[in-house]
Amino acid sequence: AQKVTQAQTEISVVEKEDVTLDCVYETRDTTYYLFWYKQPPSGELVFLIRRNSFDEQNEISGRYSWNFQKSTSSFNFTITASQVVDSAVYFCALSEAPSNTGKLIFGQGTTLQVKP
Amino acid sequence: EAGVTQFPSHSVIEKGQTVTLRCDPISGHDNLYWYRRVMGKEIKFLLHFVKESKQDESGMPNNRFLAERTGGTYSTLKVQPAELEDSGVYFCASSHWDGSSYNSPLHFGNGTRLTVT
């Protein structure tokens, strides 16, 4: 069965701390896509990253980095030197069909609170 | 470029009433999706339009939900009659069709928060 698990419901850190959001997925397919979305207080879901199952290279974008490990079926997201503006709900998602990456299976979301 | 727009942002209705949610996708996006998040749980897929055609409606919970996308532009999602368990946030998303796959990322709207009392 396809499933995405974000075991951390809420995380609270102090500004400038590093924080890692965990994401574990289950899929029977060999071809799939993984995503992270951010939902700030304004409500919209903001696309952060998409990674396909054949590319296990880690990715860094500014203070954000992602660690994809197929061996452990994990796609973790790290924010370095967190800032108050990073406070949001973060969703990890999986798309199985290679030709339809719009049908996403989401995790429950992790609420990140960054305190000044 | 304007983003995905959803209306209304909030709706409070009584059980048994009808509500219609609207989504305006990004101009030129052929793919339009509806998702729903109920009571702080995970966001779940409802259905997918390609232009005006329903490509996949496997996530629609029951026949009280009717989605349309006449003319392949904006879409509406009607709930009739609404039940208490329909309360949640309804998200719309759109993406570009590149001619061979649906591989471009989804752009989501702000969602409509529906409360059924």
Interface residues (C-beta under 8 A of the other chain):
Chain A: V4 F35 Y37 S42 G43 E44 L45 V46 F47 R50 F91 A93 P98 S99 N100 T101 G102 K103 L104 I105 F106 G107 Q108 G109
Chain B: G3 V4 S9 N31 Y33 Y35 G40 K41 E42 I43 K44 F45 H48 Q55 D56 V89 F91 A93 S95 S100 S101 Y102 N103 S104 P105 L106 H107 F108 G109 N110 G111
